[in-house]
Amino acid sequence: MAVRNLILITGLPGSGKTTLAEELNQQYRRSCVIHLDDGHTPETLKEESSPTLIIEGLLSGSAFYKALDAFPKLYQAQIIRFADNIEACLHNDRLRARPLKASASIRNMKITVPTIEELEARYPGLDVSIELREVTMGNEIQNWALNTLGLSKYCIHEEKPGDWRKSTGIYFYGDSWSLGGTYGNCWNDTMGSVDADPPKTSFDELDLLLEQVAPQLSLFHYKALYRTCVETVTYGESDYYGGYVSYARFVCDLTSLHKFLTEYGYIN
């Protein structure tokens, strides 16, 4: 199958190209992401056959034409260019878990993108668009959680469960347990009973993280950390038939955790 839809993402190092490419990849049913840092060339690009192809990298000038020329059966092409926000890119580059930084490239690199008129003249009949996006400055705590603690982005939450105030932060949840409740049915008004689970007495998920990031953590600081950073949150869920089940889970405030471990010298 030939590539019909091509998305080209460019911008300075640290602008968010890789993150955006992965997000877009989740939106398409059949797509593939190509990272130009992996050594791809126009010739290797021709071997790709996903209907939607997402290419991200330091694309500039003639590199756009080489990428477009590799796919003669294209129906649609989109260029997404991140703005040259040097301050934001330098900030994001410092947060990345890479031994070598790209500060020199960020300060000096010049990225040029063809105009719509140039692209339409060279590729008549191709549905082509250019989008400019702003660079978002990464969150230091979120980056620490992803790259140092090794948490999946699906394990990090910006709200506590059941928090009607919607206060925002960065939180790590433990597994929930049921406190019991009721459930209904579609036949009558009789409510059934939901049994409570045995209550959890330890935040095992957090303990495993602490063993990795602060293996020398003293018992005194371990207890103080829990008092400072961890709470048991209760919340409930209603169902369509009038039932209601309450749950509880341990929640760790990752901002407080990072501050605690830094202040007591367990992390830099």
N, C-alpha and C positions, 0 to 999 in steps of 0.2 A: 504494500500500500504506500502511495506517495504522500509526502508531507504536504498538507494543504493549508495549514495555519502556522505561521512562524512568529514567535515573540522574541524580540531581541532586547535584552536589558543591559544598560551600560551606566557607568558612573564611577566616581573615584573610589579607591579602596575604602571600605568601611561605610559605604553609603547605604548598604542593605540589599545588594543585588541577589546574593544567594538566598537570603531569607524570603525575598519576594518571589524568586523562582520556585522555591519549594511550596510556597503558599498557592501560587497559580497552578502548580502541578496537581494539587489536591482538588482543584475546581473542574478539571477536565477529565472526562471518562477515559480517554486513551491519549496519553501524552508522555513526553520524556523530557528530562532536563539535561542539558549539556553545560558543563562548567569548562570554560576555555582554559582555565588554569590547569586542567588535566591533560593538556597537550594536544587537543583536537586541532585539525587543520581543515581547510575547505574540502580536501579529498576525503577525510574521514567523515565529515558531515554528510557527504553524499550517500553514505551507507545507512543513514537513519531513515526509518520508514513509519514512525508514529504519525498519525494524522495531525497532531499538534506537537510542535517542537519548540521548546523554550531554551534559548541560549543566553547565558549570562557571562559577562566578563568585561575586560577593559576594551570594549569595542570603540573604535574611533576611525573617522575618515573612510578610507577604501575598504576597511574590514567589513563594513555593512554591505557593500556591494558584493564582496566575496561570499558572504553568508547567503545573501539573496540569490546570487547566481547559482549556488549549489542546488537549488530546488526549483527547476523550471516549471513545475506544475502547481505552484503556489496559487491559492485563491485570495488569501488574506495575510497581511504582514503588519505587525505592530511594533513600534520602537518605543521603549520606555527608558527615558533618560533621567537619572537623578541629578538634581541641581548641585552645582559645585560649592557646597557648604563645607569649607575646609575645617572650620572649628568643630562641627558636628562629626565629620569623618575622622578627625584626629581623636576625638573623644571615644568614638566607637572602636577605633583601631586599638586604643589602649586597653579596652575591655576584652578584646578577643584573646582567646587562649592560644596564642601563637608566639613562639620564641623570637621570631623576627617580625618587627613592625614595619609599617609601610609609610611612615611619616614623610620621608623624602619624596616619595611618589605623590602623596596626597598634596603636598605643598607645590609641586612643580609640574605635575602632569596636566596636559591640555587635551580635553576630549572634544572632538568635533563630530557633529551629526549632520547628515545631509538634510536639506530642506524637503518639504512635501513636494514642491515644484520639481526639484531635481529627481526625486524618486518616481514621480508620476511620468516624467519625461522618459526615464530609462526603462520603466516597467509599465507600459500602457496596459490598462485593464486590471491592474492589481489593486485591490482594496487595501490601501496603506494609510497608517495613522502614526502620529508622533505624540507622545504624552510626556509631560514634564512632572516629576514628582519631587516633593521636598524630602530631605533627609531627616529621619527621626533619631534623636539622641537616645542611645540605649540606656537602660536602667542598670546601674552598677550591681544592685542586689540580685536582680533577675539573672544577669550575666554570671554572677558568682554561683548562683544556684544551678544554672545549666552546665557551666564549664568546670567548676571546682567540685561541687557536690555531685555532679553527674545526674541531676534530676531531669526527667523528661519534661517538655513544656506542658504536657497534659497533667503533670503533678503539681504545677504551680498555679495558684489562684489569686485573683485580685480582690476577692471578697471572702468573708467568713461565711460558712453555710448558714442559711436562715437569718442572715443579718438584715433586718428590715431597714436599717439606717443606710445600708449600702456604703459603709465606710470602706475606703479602698486602702490596700496595702499589698504585701506579697506574702502569701501564706502557703504552708505545706500541710496537707491533711493526712491523718492516719485513717485506717479502715474504720468504717462506722459499725455500730452495733445497735440493735433495736431495743427500745425501751418498752415496747408493747403498744397495743392500740386496738383498733377495730377495723373491720372491712364490711362493705355492704354487698348487695347483689341486685340483679335486675328483676327478681320475682316478687319480693315483698320488702317490708321495712325491717326485717330482722337483721341485726348486726352480729357478725362473727367476731371472735376474739383473736388477736395476734399476740403470741407469746413473746416475752422479752428474752433477749439473748443474755448469756452470762456477761457481766460487765468486764470490759478490758481494764487491766490494772497497770499496763505499761504501754508506752509509745514505741513499739518495736522498730517501726520504720525510721524514726528519728535516731534511736540508739545505734542502728546500723550506720547511719550517716556520720554520727559523732565518732564512731570507731575508726572511720576512714579519715576524716578531716582533723580530728583532735584526739588521737589515740592516748595521749598523755593527760587527758582531762582528769582532774582530781575529783574525788567523791564530793568534797565540799563545793567545788565549782559546778559539778554535775547537778547537785540539788538546787543551787542558786540559779543555774541556767533554766531549770524547769520552772522555778517560781517566776522568773523574769519573762520567759519566751513562750511558754506553753499554757494552754487553757483547754478545758473540756467544754465543748460547745454542744448545746442541745437545739434541735430544730424538728420540724414535723413536715409530713407530706399528706395532703388530702387526696382522696380518689374520687372518681366520678359519682360513685354511689353513696357518698356521705361518710366513708370511713376515714380514719385519721390514725397515722402511725408516727410515733416519736422516735427519734434517733439521737445518738450521741457519738462524738468522735473527738479525738485529740487534734488540736490545731496549733502549729508552730508559726509564730511571727518571724519570718526569715530576716527582716530588717533588724529586729531586736537580737536575733541569734548572731548575725554578722557583727553587730556592735559589741555584744558580750564577748565573743571569741577574740575580737580584735583588741579590746580593752585589756583583757587578761593575757594577751601575748600568745594565744594558741594559733592564731593565723596572722599573716602580715597585712 
